[in-house]
Amino acid sequence: MKIILNQDVYNLGEEGDVCVVANGYARNFLIPQKLASIFNKQNIAMFESRKAAIEKRKEEKRLASAGLKDKIEAITLELKVSSGDTGKLFGSVTNANVAEELKKEGITVERKKIELPGHTIKMIGEFIVKVKLYGNETADLKLVIKSDKNIDETKVSTKKENPEIKNEKVIEASQEMLKKEKSEEN
């Protein structure tokens, strides 16, 4: 079914766009919610008369998006979360947590527009988060996850390296055993 959007619809289009969608999606959701109108001569004429106002609103959104991008890229969000001694979080940090922290900074962004690496963050550290803005524009937000208790950073890094150290010790021990066996044979 061909429709004309009355408002911006996420993952579909902007106000005034002509879209082709499934009949049920248009009849059961878009039209009853007044998000879209049926594509016909009468509605086309109505949107043509409002075209200048629609373009003006789109330009305002683009400018606001550019300003928002500068604000987002200028700040560094710091979250304090409970974690274990190894730096692994009890729970995880989601896009809803990031949206809440951004709101405290005075920046309102829908949680759906925040993309975390791997959908959730489960370790302390620094991360780059993508925030979708108007159109295809995105902003990179620096997110620092810290533990709510003091963790020795060297412990966290050595815990990560521990398996390698353990493997080296096993290799050394096995080499020593081989040397002993060879010396016993001689």
C-alpha positions as CSV (number, residue, x, y, z in Angstrom):
1,M,0.0,0.0,0.0
2,K,1.3,3.4,-0.9
3,I,1.2,6.1,1.9
4,I,2.4,9.6,2.7
5,L,3.9,10.0,6.1
6,N,2.5,12.7,8.4
7,Q,5.4,12.5,10.8
8,D,8.9,11.0,11.0
9,V,8.6,7.3,11.5
10,Y,11.7,5.4,12.8
11,N,13.1,3.0,10.1
12,L,10.6,4.1,7.5
13,G,11.0,7.8,6.5
14,E,10.4,11.4,7.2
15,E,7.4,13.6,7.2
16,G,6.1,14.1,3.6
17,D,7.9,11.0,2.2
18,V,5.9,8.6,0.0
19,C,6.4,5.0,1.1
20,V,5.2,1.5,0.1
21,V,4.4,-0.6,3.1
22,A,2.4,-3.8,3.9
23,N,-1.4,-3.3,3.8
24,G,-1.8,-4.5,7.4
25,Y,1.0,-2.2,8.7
26,A,-0.7,0.8,7.1
27,R,-4.3,-0.1,8.0
28,N,-3.7,-1.3,11.6
29,F,-0.9,0.9,12.8
30,L,0.2,3.9,10.6
31,I,-3.2,5.3,9.6
32,P,-5.0,4.8,13.0
33,Q,-2.0,6.4,14.8
34,K,-2.3,9.4,12.4
35,L,1.4,8.7,11.3
36,A,0.4,8.4,7.7
37,S,-2.3,9.2,5.1
38,I,-3.4,7.1,2.1
39,F,-1.7,8.1,-1.1
40,N,-4.4,9.7,-3.3
41,K,-4.8,13.0,-5.3
42,Q,-6.5,14.8,-2.4
43,N,-3.7,14.0,0.1
44,I,-1.0,14.7,-2.5
45,A,-2.4,18.2,-3.0
46,M,-2.5,18.8,0.7
47,F,1.2,17.8,1.1
48,E,2.2,19.9,-1.9
49,S,0.7,23.0,-0.1
50,R,2.7,22.1,3.1
51,K,5.9,21.3,1.3
52,A,7.7,24.5,2.2
53,A,6.9,24.2,5.9
54,I,8.0,20.5,5.8
55,E,11.4,21.4,4.2
56,K,11.9,24.2,6.7
57,R,11.4,21.7,9.6
58,K,13.8,19.2,8.0
59,E,16.5,21.9,7.8
60,E,15.9,22.9,11.4
61,K,16.3,19.2,12.4
62,R,19.6,19.0,10.4
63,L,21.0,22.1,12.2
64,A,19.9,20.8,15.6
65,S,21.5,17.4,14.8
66,A,24.8,19.1,13.9
67,G,24.7,21.0,17.2
68,L,23.9,17.8,19.1
69,K,26.7,16.0,17.4
70,D,29.2,18.6,18.7
71,K,27.8,18.4,22.2
72,I,27.9,14.6,22.3
73,E,31.5,14.4,20.9
74,A,32.7,17.0,23.4
75,I,31.7,15.1,26.5
76,T,33.0,12.0,28.2
77,L,30.4,10.0,30.1
78,E,31.7,8.3,33.2
79,L,29.6,5.5,34.8
80,K,30.4,3.9,38.2
81,V,29.1,0.4,38.3
82,S,29.5,-2.4,40.8
83,S,32.0,-5.0,39.7
84,G,34.2,-7.9,40.8
85,D,38.0,-7.9,41.5
86,T,38.7,-8.9,37.9
87,G,36.8,-5.9,36.4
88,K,33.8,-7.9,35.3
89,L,30.5,-6.1,36.0
90,F,27.7,-7.4,38.2
91,G,25.1,-7.0,35.5
92,S,25.8,-4.9,32.4
93,V,25.6,-1.4,31.0
94,T,22.9,-1.0,28.3
95,N,21.8,1.7,26.0
96,A,19.1,2.7,28.5
97,N,21.8,3.4,31.1
98,V,23.7,5.6,28.6
99,A,20.5,7.5,27.6
100,E,19.8,8.2,31.3
101,E,23.3,9.5,31.8
102,L,23.1,11.7,28.7
103,K,19.8,13.1,30.0
104,K,21.6,14.1,33.3
105,E,24.1,16.0,31.1
106,G,21.2,17.8,29.4
107,I,21.2,15.8,26.1
108,T,18.0,13.9,25.2
109,V,18.5,10.9,22.9
110,E,16.2,7.9,22.4
111,R,17.7,4.7,23.7
112,K,17.0,3.1,20.4
113,K,19.5,5.4,18.7
114,I,22.4,4.5,21.0
115,E,24.5,1.6,19.7
116,L,26.8,-0.1,22.2
117,P,29.6,-2.4,21.1
118,G,28.1,-5.9,21.5
119,H,24.7,-4.5,22.6
120,T,25.8,-4.5,26.3
121,I,29.0,-3.7,28.1
122,K,30.1,-6.2,30.8
123,M,33.7,-5.1,31.7
124,I,35.2,-1.9,33.1
125,G,37.2,0.2,30.6
126,E,36.8,2.9,27.9
127,F,34.4,2.4,25.0
128,I,33.3,4.3,22.0
129,V,29.5,4.4,21.6
130,K,27.7,5.4,18.3
131,V,24.7,7.7,18.6
132,K,22.4,7.9,15.6
133,L,21.3,11.4,14.8
134,Y,19.1,12.9,12.1
135,G,19.4,11.1,8.7
136,N,22.6,9.1,8.3
137,E,24.6,11.3,10.7
138,T,26.2,9.6,13.8
139,A,28.2,10.9,16.7
140,D,30.9,9.1,18.7
141,L,30.5,9.2,22.5
142,K,33.3,8.3,24.8
143,L,32.1,6.2,27.6
144,V,34.2,5.3,30.6
145,I,33.0,2.5,32.9
146,K,34.6,2.5,36.3
147,S,34.1,0.3,39.4
148,D,32.3,1.8,42.4
149,K,35.0,0.3,44.6
150,N,38.7,0.9,44.2
151,I,40.2,-1.9,42.2
152,D,43.9,-2.1,41.6
153,E,44.2,-1.8,37.8
154,T,47.3,-4.0,37.7
155,K,45.2,-6.9,39.2
156,V,42.7,-6.5,36.4
157,S,45.4,-6.6,33.7
158,T,47.4,-9.5,35.3
159,K,44.2,-11.5,35.6
160,K,43.7,-11.2,31.9
161,E,47.4,-12.3,31.2
162,N,47.3,-15.1,33.7
163,P,46.4,-17.9,31.2
164,E,49.4,-17.0,29.1
165,I,51.7,-17.0,32.1
166,K,50.3,-20.3,33.3
167,N,50.8,-21.8,29.8
168,E,54.5,-20.7,29.8
169,K,55.0,-22.3,33.3
170,V,53.5,-25.6,32.0
171,I,55.7,-25.5,29.0
172,E,58.8,-24.9,31.1
173,A,57.9,-27.7,33.5
174,S,57.3,-30.1,30.7
175,Q,60.7,-29.2,29.1
176,E,62.4,-29.8,32.5
177,M,60.7,-33.2,32.8
178,L,62.0,-34.1,29.3
179,K,65.5,-33.1,30.2
180,K,65.4,-35.3,33.3
181,E,64.1,-38.2,31.4
182,K,66.9,-37.9,28.8
183,S,69.5,-37.6,31.5
184,E,68.2,-40.7,33.2
185,E,68.3,-42.6,30.0
186,N,72.0,-41.8,29.5
